[in-house]
Every structure is written in structure tokens, then in C-alpha cells.
Amino acid sequence: MRFVLTSTISAVAVWLVTFLPLDVEVSGGDAGPWARVGVFLLIGAVMAAANAFIRPIVDALALPFKILTLGLFALVVSWFMLWVTAWLTTLVPWAELTIGAFWETLGAALLISIISSVLSAVIPGARR
């Protein structure tokens, strides 16, 4: 149940970021509004799975850089997880998350993290 909540929260965060000029676009789901919702939920599920399985390994490898930069390298790790999500969605033919240049999508990764944190604090049962 927690994975479904985390996926939904990630999907909402990505949906909100796509409205901003941060070079984050979602393509697919042209069959109707529910297909578009399904695309965002798929992207949220891919992002939640990547954060659950890949992020701990990346965090462990990036620990020296996080210590050296006093935690600012966590933004780069968040960007990398957004890039991994975009890369994984290219394997799905009907849904794709595309990201642009590094600096714009670094801001997008920061906003996705903030929105996800706020929504996880507000929605009961979404916290660990």
C-alpha cells in the first residue's frame, strides 16, 4: 500500500513540475484523460521503484561527495534519479518522461523532492 501512495505522490509531483518551464515533459496518453493519468502513474511508479532500489546504492557511493559538499551533492543525486527515471521510461513505447539541460532539471529535481516531501507529510500512511 505504501508503494502505491509513494507512486501517486511522485506522479503528482512530476505532474506539477511539468507546468513549470524546467525542461521536464511527459509524452504519451493521447487516448484520453484517463490514459494521461495512467502515464503519470506509470512514471510515478518507475520513480518510486528507482528511489527504492537504486537510490540507496547511489547514496552510499556518493557519501564522500555529500560530506565534502556539506550535503549539497544530494541535489545531484536527486537529479540523477530523475535522469534514471527518464531513461527507464524510454523503454516503454507509450509513455516517456523527457528532461532537458542539467541546470533546469536540477531545479525540477529539487521541486519534485520538496513537493513529494510535503505531500508525504500531509497524506496519512505515506511516511515511513
C-alpha positions, 0 to 999 in steps of 0.5 A: 500500500505504501508503494502505491501512495509513494507512486501517486505522490511522485506522479503528482509531483512530476505532474506539477513540475511539468507546468513549470518551464524546467525542461521536464515533459511527459509524452504519451496518453493521447487516448484520453484523460484517463490514459494521461493519468495512467502515464503519470502513474506509470512514471510515478511508479518507475520513480518510486521503484528507482528511489527504492532500489537504486537510490540507496546504492547511489547514496552510499557511493556518493557519501564522500561527495555529500560530506565534502559538499556539506550535503549539497551533492544530494541535489545531484543525486536527486537529479540523477534519479530523475535522469534514471527515471527518464531513461527507464521510461524510454523503454516503454513505447507509450509513455516517456518522461523527457528532461532537458539541460542539467541546470533546469532539471536540477531545479525540477529535481529539487521541486519534485523532492520538496513537493513529494516531501510535503505531500508525504507529510500531509497524506496519512500512511505515506511516511515511513 
